């Protein structure tokens, strides 16, 4: 392969390599996220935990 052909192939492949690198860099950017609203108080009554040794009716 002559030097001229080699340089010509590099010039053809250059934009494709840059395009591939740009698409990979675009995917690597962290995505934006939206924070959920923080509730001021737990919605509902709090009950004390039951005895863990007692079998519940839904345990099968």
C-alpha positions in Angstrom: 0.0 0.0 0.0 1.4 3.4 -1.0 1.6 6.3 1.4 -1.0 8.2 -0.7 -3.5 5.3 -0.4 -2.9 5.0 3.4 -3.5 8.7 3.9 -6.6 8.6 1.8 -8.0 5.7 3.8 -7.2 7.6 7.1 -9.1 10.6 5.8 -12.1 8.5 4.8 -12.1 6.7 8.2 -11.5 9.8 10.3 -15.1 11.1 10.3 -16.5 7.7 11.0 -14.2 7.2 14.0 -15.2 10.7 15.3 -18.9 10.0 14.8 -18.6 6.7 16.8 -16.6 8.4 19.6 -19.2 11.2 19.7 -22.1 8.7 20.0 -20.3 6.8 22.8 -19.6 10.1 24.6 -23.3 11.1 24.3 -24.4 7.8 25.9 -21.9 8.2 28.7 -23.4 11.6 29.9 -25.4 11.1 33.1 -29.1 11.5 32.6 -31.1 14.2 34.3 -33.4 13.1 37.1 -36.3 14.6 38.9 -36.4 14.5 42.7 -39.6 13.1 44.3 -41.5 15.3 46.7 -40.5 14.6 50.3 -43.5 13.9 52.6 -43.4 15.8 55.8 -45.2 13.0 57.8 -45.7 9.3 57.2 -49.2 8.9 55.7 -50.9 6.5 58.0 -50.7 5.0 61.5 -47.6 3.5 62.8 -48.1 0.1 64.6 -45.6 -1.7 66.8 -44.0 -4.8 65.2 -45.6 -8.2 66.0 -43.9 -11.2 67.4 -41.8 -12.6 64.6 -42.2 -16.2 65.8 -46.0 -16.1 65.4 -47.1 -17.4 62.1 -49.3 -15.0 60.1 -52.4 -15.9 58.2 -50.8 -15.1 54.9 -47.5 -17.0 55.4 -48.9 -20.1 53.6 
